[in-house]
Amino acid sequence: MPGGALGEIAAAARRQFARAWPLATAAALVWFIIAYCVHQSLISPATGAKGVRRAETPRLYTALEELDSCIALD
């Protein structure tokens, strides 16, 4: 950024922002799309998470259903 009076510095910052925000917005949008599409495939192996089936763990499955119904009401 060029030096100078406060007004000149602010004007240069506005010009830089005007050039950079479209690229920054596009990059963030791409990042969010990638994260949305692959987040579960990254989280499950990292945490050792697996699906819950009623036949295997009926009490846990029922508790999760109740939590889900509580959240759906809000």
VMD Tcl script that draws the C-alpha trace (Angstrom):
set ca {
  {0.00 0.00 0.00}
  {1.26 3.45 -0.75}
  {1.94 5.82 2.10}
  {0.56 9.27 2.43}
  {-2.31 11.01 4.07}
  {-5.06 9.04 5.75}
  {-7.46 9.75 2.87}
  {-4.97 8.38 0.32}
  {-4.39 5.25 2.38}
  {-8.14 4.71 2.81}
  {-8.71 5.18 -0.93}
  {-5.97 2.65 -1.75}
  {-7.48 0.19 0.74}
  {-10.92 0.61 -0.89}
  {-9.43 -0.06 -4.33}
  {-7.66 -3.18 -3.08}
  {-10.84 -4.41 -1.41}
  {-12.87 -3.79 -4.58}
  {-10.40 -5.93 -6.55}
  {-10.05 -8.69 -3.96}
  {-13.59 -9.35 -2.68}
  {-14.88 -11.19 -5.78}
  {-11.93 -13.60 -5.67}
  {-12.22 -14.07 -1.90}
  {-15.97 -14.67 -2.17}
  {-15.51 -17.21 -4.98}
  {-12.79 -19.03 -3.05}
  {-14.97 -19.20 0.06}
  {-17.91 -20.49 -1.98}
  {-15.76 -23.25 -3.51}
  {-14.45 -24.13 -0.04}
  {-17.99 -24.40 1.37}
  {-19.16 -26.57 -1.53}
  {-16.23 -28.95 -1.09}
  {-16.74 -29.05 2.68}
  {-20.47 -29.71 2.29}
  {-19.88 -32.57 -0.14}
  {-17.07 -34.38 1.70}
  {-17.40 -33.43 5.38}
  {-18.94 -36.72 6.49}
  {-16.37 -38.81 4.64}
  {-13.63 -36.90 6.49}
  {-15.21 -36.84 9.94}
  {-16.26 -40.49 10.20}
  {-12.79 -42.03 9.72}
  {-11.17 -39.38 11.92}
  {-13.53 -40.06 14.83}
  {-14.24 -43.74 14.27}
  {-17.95 -42.96 13.92}
  {-20.31 -45.50 12.43}
  {-24.02 -45.79 11.79}
  {-26.45 -46.87 14.50}
  {-28.98 -49.63 13.85}
  {-31.98 -50.33 16.03}
  {-31.25 -54.08 16.13}
  {-27.71 -53.56 17.45}
  {-28.32 -50.84 20.05}
  {-32.06 -50.32 20.62}
  {-31.72 -48.00 23.65}
  {-29.25 -45.71 21.92}
  {-31.35 -45.68 18.73}
  {-34.47 -44.75 20.70}
  {-32.61 -41.99 22.56}
  {-31.38 -40.56 19.27}
  {-34.90 -40.66 17.81}
  {-36.18 -38.75 20.83}
  {-33.46 -36.14 20.46}
  {-34.28 -35.81 16.78}
  {-37.96 -35.28 17.53}
  {-37.08 -32.61 20.12}
  {-34.94 -30.77 17.62}
  {-37.63 -31.02 14.92}
  {-40.12 -29.29 17.23}
  {-37.93 -26.20 17.70}
}
mol new
graphics top color blue
foreach p $ca { graphics top sphere $p radius 0.5 }
foreach p [lrange $ca 0 end-1] q [lrange $ca 1 end] { graphics top cylinder $p $q radius 0.2 }
display resetview
